[in-house]
Amino acid sequence: MVLLISWEKDKLSASCNMPANTLKCIWESMRPKQWTKNCFIFAVLLFSRNLFNLPLLLRAVFAFIIFCLISGCVYVINDLVDLEADRVHPVKSRRPLASGRLKVSNAILSVAIIIPISLAAGLYLSVPFFLVALIYLSVQLAYCFMLKHVVILDVFAVTLGFILRVAAGGVVIGVEMTSWLLICATLLALFLGLSKRRHELVTLKLEASNHRKVLQDYSPHLLDQMISVVTASTVITYSLYTMSEETVARVGSRNLIYTIPFVLYGIFRYLFLIHQKGEGGSPEVVLLTDKPLIFDILVWVATVGIILYT
C-alpha cells in the first residue's frame, strides 16, 4: 500500500526528471560503497593459490560484478520496503528514495531490468554459480521482507549472505570451499553483523525500535556478550586453521601462523572503533576510511600472498 501511494506521488514529483539524474540516483541507491562485502568472493581464489591464474581470476572478477549488481538491487528493494521508516531516520532520510529524489516507479523498473540480466550472466558463467546467486538473492529478499524482524535470525541471514559470497567464489572457479574457510567467514560475518546492531542500538537509543523493529529485542549487554563469544571464536578458529595439518599440507608451509597478529590487531582495532569512537554502523565505511585498519588489512593480504605464492 505504501509503495502504491508513493508511486502515485511520484507522478506529481518533478525530482530526478533528467535521465542522467535518475541514473545517478539509482546508482546511489545501489550503495556501491557496500560492494566491498563482495570481496569475499575472492577468498577461495586467494587461498587456493590461483590468484595469478588469469582465466580463473577473470571468472572471479565477473562473479564479483554480478554479485555487486544483485546486492545493489537488494539494497534498492530494501529501501522500497523501508521507505516510510527511512523518511524519519536522521541519516537514511537523505537516501534517493526516502528524500524523493528517486521515483518509486524508476527504482522498481531498474530492479526489474538488472536482476534478470545479472542472473542470466551468472547462468552463462556456470549452473552452480547461478544456483548460488539465486539462493543468495532469495535469502536477501527473505531478509528484506521478514527475517530482519526476527531476533538473532536477522544477523544469521546477513551472515549467510557472506557465506554464499565465499561459496560463489569457489564454484565459479571450480574449487571446493574448505571447512576452515567456511567457519572463519561465518564468524567474521557474525562479528560485523552484531557490531552493526550494537552501533544502531547505542546511537539511536530510544528511537532504535522505530528505525529497526528487531532492535527492541536486543540490549547493549546482550550484544556485547555475543560479540565477545564471536570475537574469541574467530581468533581461535583462525589460529587453528593456520596450524592445522590440512592447511600445512595444502599450503606447503607452517608460516601462516605469522599472520595471526594482523588478525588480532584488525579485530581489536574494530572493537576500539565500536566502543571508543562510536563507529561500526557501516562496516564498508570503516573499511574504506580507517587508515590503521586499511593498512593492517593490506599488510595481512600481502603477507598471506607471500606465504602462499612463494
Long-range contacts (C-beta under 8 A, 24 or more apart in sequence): 2-83, 2-84, 3-80, 3-83, 3-104, 3-108, 6-83, 6-104, 7-103, 7-104, 7-105, 10-103, 10-104, 10-105, 10-106, 11-105, 13-100, 13-103, 15-100, 15-101, 15-102, 15-103, 16-96, 16-101, 16-102, 16-103, 16-106, 21-101, 22-102, 22-103, 22-106, 25-96, 25-101, 25-102, 25-106, 26-76, 26-96, 26-102, 26-106, 26-107, 26-110, 28-95, 28-96, 28-102, 29-72, 29-75, 29-76, 29-79, 29-95, 29-96, 29-97, 29-102, 29-107, 30-69, 30-72, 30-73, 30-75, 30-76, 31-72, 31-75, 32-68, 32-72, 33-282, 33-284, 33-285, 33-288, 34-71, 34-72, 34-75, 34-284, 35-68, 35-71, 35-72, 35-284, 36-284, 36-287, 36-288, 37-71, 37-161, 37-162, 37-165, 37-283, 37-284, 38-64, 38-67, 38-68, 38-71, 38-165, 39-64, 40-162, 40-165, 40-166, 40-169, 40-185, 41-67, 41-165, 41-166, 41-168, 41-169, 41-172, 42-169, 43-166, 43-169, 43-181, 43-185, 44-166, 44-169, 44-170, 44-173, 44-175, 44-177, 44-181, 45-169, 45-173, 45-175, 46-301, 46-304, 46-305, 46-308, 47-178, 47-181, 47-304, 47-308, 48-173, 48-175, 49-251, 49-308, 49-309, 50-173, 50-175, 51-305, 51-309, 52-309, 56-173, 59-125, 59-172, 59-173, 60-169, 60-172, 60-173, 62-121, 62-125, 62-172, 63-122, 63-125, 63-129, 63-168, 63-169, 63-172, 66-118, 66-121, 66-122, 66-125, 66-133, 67-133, 67-136, 67-165, 67-168, 69-114, 69-115, 69-117, 69-118, 70-115, 70-118, 70-119, 70-133, 70-136, 70-137, 71-140, 71-161, 72-114, 73-110, 73-111, 73-114, 73-115, 73-118, 74-137, 74-140, 74-141, 74-144, 76-107, 76-110, 76-111, 77-111, 77-141, 77-144, 78-144, 79-107, 80-104, 80-107, 80-108, 81-144, 81-145, 85-210, 85-211, 88-210, 89-211, 92-211, 125-172, 126-171, 126-172, 128-171, 128-172, 129-168, 129-171, 129-172, 132-164, 132-167, 132-168, 132-171, 133-168, 135-164, 136-161, 136-164, 136-165, 136-168, 139-164, 148-212, 148-214, 149-213, 149-214, 150-214, 151-214, 151-217, 151-218, 154-197, 154-214, 155-190, 155-193, 155-194, 155-197, 156-190, 158-189, 158-193, 159-186, 159-189, 159-190, 159-193, 161-189, 162-186, 162-188, 162-189, 163-189, 178-246, 178-250, 180-237, 180-240, 180-241, 180-244, 180-246, 180-247, 181-241, 183-237, 183-241, 184-234, 184-237, 184-238, 184-241, 187-230, 187-233, 187-234, 187-237, 188-234, 190-226, 190-230, 191-227, 191-230, 191-231, 191-234, 191-267, 191-270, 192-283, 194-223, 194-226, 194-227, 194-230, 195-227, 195-270, 195-274, 195-280, 195-283, 196-280, 196-281, 196-282, 196-283, 197-223, 198-223, 198-224, 198-227, 198-274, 198-280, 199-274, 199-278, 199-279, 199-280, 199-281, 200-281, 202-278, 203-278, 203-281, 227-271, 231-267, 231-271, 234-263, 234-267, 235-260, 235-263, 235-264, 235-267, 238-263, 251-307, 251-308, 253-307, 255-307, 256-304, 256-307, 258-303, 258-307, 259-300, 259-303, 259-304, 259-307, 262-296, 262-297, 262-299, 262-300, 262-303, 263-300, 265-296, 266-293, 266-296, 266-297, 266-300, 269-293, 269-296
